[in-house]
Amino acid sequence: FGFQVIVFEPFFPWYLPGIRLAGGVPRVVTLKPPNFELVESECRKAFTNKTKVVVLNTPHNPTGHVCRKSELEFLSALC
């Protein structure tokens, strides 16, 4: 219990209750219009030594953003 889960907003409403039910603590990174890209500085702020899970779907649902290779590389480096 107490592990952190990174989720990218906007997201489906059942993510947060599911994370909490499993004993996790959500860490929300907001994706901003118009491109809804992953911003490295925002992602970096969300990660801590308690981060155990990253919920990322690409294309992102509901925005449709498809992560570029560079976005996936910096995100994987944070893991």
C-alpha positions as CSV (number, residue, x, y, z in Angstrom):
1,F,0.0,0.0,0.0
2,G,1.1,3.6,-0.6
3,F,2.7,3.0,-4.0
4,Q,2.2,5.7,-6.6
5,V,0.5,5.4,-10.0
6,I,1.1,8.0,-12.7
7,V,-2.1,8.6,-14.8
8,F,-2.4,11.1,-17.6
9,E,-5.4,13.4,-17.6
10,P,-7.9,13.4,-19.2
11,F,-8.7,9.8,-18.2
12,F,-11.6,7.6,-17.6
13,P,-13.3,8.1,-14.2
14,W,-12.8,4.6,-13.0
15,Y,-9.0,4.8,-13.0
16,L,-8.8,6.7,-9.7
17,P,-11.1,4.4,-7.7
18,G,-9.3,1.3,-9.1
19,I,-5.9,2.7,-8.1
20,R,-7.2,3.5,-4.6
21,L,-8.9,0.2,-4.2
22,A,-5.6,-1.5,-5.0
23,G,-3.9,0.6,-2.3
24,G,-2.2,3.0,-4.7
25,V,-1.9,6.8,-4.7
26,P,-2.7,8.5,-8.0
27,R,-0.3,11.0,-9.3
28,V,-2.0,13.0,-12.1
29,V,-0.2,14.6,-15.0
30,T,-2.5,16.8,-17.0
31,L,-2.1,16.7,-20.8
32,K,-2.8,20.2,-22.2
33,P,-4.5,21.1,-25.5
34,P,-4.1,21.5,-28.4
35,N,-1.6,18.7,-28.8
36,F,-1.9,16.8,-25.5
37,E,1.8,15.9,-25.6
38,L,3.7,14.5,-22.7
39,V,5.8,17.3,-21.1
40,E,9.0,16.0,-19.7
41,S,9.2,18.5,-16.8
42,E,5.6,17.7,-15.7
43,C,6.3,14.0,-15.9
44,R,9.5,14.4,-14.0
45,K,7.6,16.2,-11.2
46,A,5.1,13.4,-10.9
47,F,7.7,10.6,-10.4
48,T,9.0,9.7,-7.0
49,N,10.8,6.8,-5.4
50,K,7.3,5.4,-4.6
51,T,6.2,5.3,-8.2
52,K,5.5,1.7,-9.3
53,V,3.0,2.0,-12.2
54,V,2.5,4.3,-15.2
55,V,-0.9,4.1,-17.0
56,L,-0.3,5.2,-20.5
57,N,-2.2,4.4,-23.6
58,T,-1.2,5.5,-27.1
59,P,-3.1,6.6,-28.9
60,H,-4.3,8.4,-25.8
61,N,-7.9,7.9,-25.1
62,P,-9.9,10.3,-25.2
63,T,-7.5,12.8,-26.8
64,G,-6.2,10.7,-29.7
65,H,-2.6,11.9,-29.1
66,V,-0.1,9.3,-30.4
67,C,3.2,9.5,-28.3
68,R,6.3,10.2,-30.3
69,K,9.4,8.0,-29.8
70,S,11.1,10.9,-27.9
71,E,8.2,11.1,-25.5
72,L,8.3,7.3,-24.8
73,E,12.1,7.5,-24.4
74,F,12.1,10.2,-21.7
75,L,9.2,8.5,-20.0
76,S,11.0,5.1,-19.9
77,A,14.1,6.8,-18.6
78,L,12.1,8.0,-15.6
79,C,11.1,4.5,-14.9
